[in-house]
Amino acid sequence: MMKLLNYRQVGQGQPVVLIHGLFGSLENLNMVARALIDNYCVVSIDVRNHGDSFHENNMDYQALAQDIAKVLDHLSISQAYVLGHSMGGKIAMKLALEQPHYVKKLIVADIAPVTYPNHHQKIIQGLLAIDLKTINNRQDADKQLANYVENKNIRQFLLRNLVKSKQGHFYFKCNIDYISQCYQQIMQGFENNNVSYQGDTLFIKGGNSDYIRAEYREIILKLFPNSKAKIINGAGHWLHAEKTTIFNKITKDFWLSK
């Protein structure tokens, strides 16, 4: 039986696909979806091992992009505007590079098509270290996670994955074990990709984030020759949440541009 990602489809019009980042879920891009549903058919997707989607011990970008293609086929969507944030941006880029017929235009939010150094080890260690049998609420989990992750906002984001079963047991919706085992795949880039995406592409960078750097320009233009960039000043990696109004305006303007 074909495994299909969990998705939410709202609105009418030209299809827009939204793909969240690592440790997230389709809820993370709600503030973008809400701004689009009056004019677009918005499909928000839970990536495998995240949200309510299936769990599988492989997070190779070819497989992740194919997961998105299967949802589009299931919904009889032949072409869509595609927006991805962070890891979701890499999935969106891979879909555009490998199966460009699906992608009418591409927006990549604060990520580049490069291999990144490992930088989530403390987060993964902290999530794996939480003793789910001893916690009674998210505050208990937060106290344990604080030993590994100092930033309270990041902890709150991560602990959105913590839910309670009908039996009253806490569990993580995202599969921390598989994410940990597949972490090297998630960090991979497309530097050795010999195919380019010729469609219109927009990279949106948070002014306070270093995920997109000047030295990545050459590889970006090699893979996405019809790309341009916008910087949102005062925003970090979570630019769509920190500067929602300007992010949504940039997005809509790009979809509408000729």
Phi, psi and omega in degrees: 000137181289131176275131182239134178296151171289138180214164173231129182242122180221155176084177181222154180121202179301133182289139172235130178253130179245128184235120184281176182260187184299137182067011182259197175202176182299338178298332186298333182254022179301323182292337174279315180302315183300326181284346186254340193293342177288336185237350185225158168270109187260124178248107177263134190236138168273119176295152177307147184068013179225156175055227181257017179275168182292161179251134178209141186274059176199124177231037172296137186296333175298316179292319181295320178292322179295326175303317180294317179301323180295322177296316179298317177298316180302323182269005182056039176261114183274335181203142183213157163287136184234130178232129177227141178251131176056237177306323177297329175293322177293321177297316179298318178297317181297318177300316180294322181289319187269325183224067189297340181297339179282338194250109179286313173213156186232131171241129180243117184261110171054053172203155177240162182278043186241163174279126182260150173293155178298129179214014178246013187301317181296320179298311182296316178301316182295317180294319179292334184278344181296126180273097186295339181284340186257355184266146178250346181197178181293331179297320177298316179295322181297321179298319179290319182291333181298339176291343183243327185236112184287321188288117184296321180297320178294319178298317180297320177298312182297322185280358169296338179286347184274119181228164182250133178285169178299333179278356177092010180265141176276144175207162177267131176292321177278149183271093185298322181299311181293321178299318178297314182292332183260011189301321180297325176296319183294328181281347185295150175245191184239031183303327184266007180288129182266358181254145177243158175258122187269354182286169179293130184225138177235124172262125177250121185249138169285129184301331181264007182255148178249021179290330175246116184243161181303325182289350178272354186303317183298313181291325178298313182289331176294316183275329183229074187296337178258044182251154172223173184228149172232142177246131175258105181295144178080004180248146175261212183293331180267050189300326181291332179273326184280325182228062189300314186299310181291323178300314181293324178294315178300317180300308183296319179300321181291317178300322186277343183290149181277000000 
